Amino acid sequence: MTAMFDQELREQLARAREELAAARADGDADGVQAYEGRIAGLLRLAAQHGIVLAAGDEGDLSEA
């Protein structure tokens, strides 16, 4: 189950980053704020569960 949780979290993080990039490209300030919050929450969840993310996975939201 842990592996499934890890994989799902990573997939959700990747999707959120894709959506963040799309919101930025569209000039959607509300979307940017929402997806930055989603990414921050997922990163906190990963840390709480001891999921080690690759370099850059836990980095600056502005690079997402």
N, C-alpha and C positions, 0 to 999 in steps of 0.2 A: 504494500500500500504506500509506503514511503516513496518508492520510485515513481509511482503514479502521481502522487501529490507534487513531487519535484517537477516532473514533466509537465503537468498541467499548469503549474505556476510559471514555468519558463515560457510555455505557449501563450499564456495570458499576458505576460510581460512583453513578448514580441508583438502580439496584436495591439496592445496599448501603445507601444512605440510607433507602430505603423500608423495608427489612428492619430497620434500626436503629430506626426510628420504631415499627414494629410490635412489636419486642422490648421497647422502653420501655413501650409501651401495655399490653403483657401482663405487665409486671413481671418479665421474663426477664433476670436479671442476667448470666447466662452468654452469652445471645444478644447483649446490649448490648456486652459486652466483645469478643465475636468480631467483630461488625460494626464496632465502632470500630477494631479492628485491621485489618480488611479495607479500610476507608476510608483509614486512614493509609497502608497499603501502596499503594493506588491513587494517592493523592496524591503519594507518593514516586516512583512509576513515571512519573507525568505530568511531574514536575519533572526527572527524569533524562532524559526524552526531549524536553524543551523544549516540552511542551504547555502552552499558556497557558489557564488556566481563568478563567471569568468571575468577577467579584467575588462572593464568597459561596461559590463552588464549592470554594475551597481553605480555607474558614474553619473556625471552631470546630466540633468534632464535636458539642458539646452542642446546637447549633442544627439538626443534621441531622434 
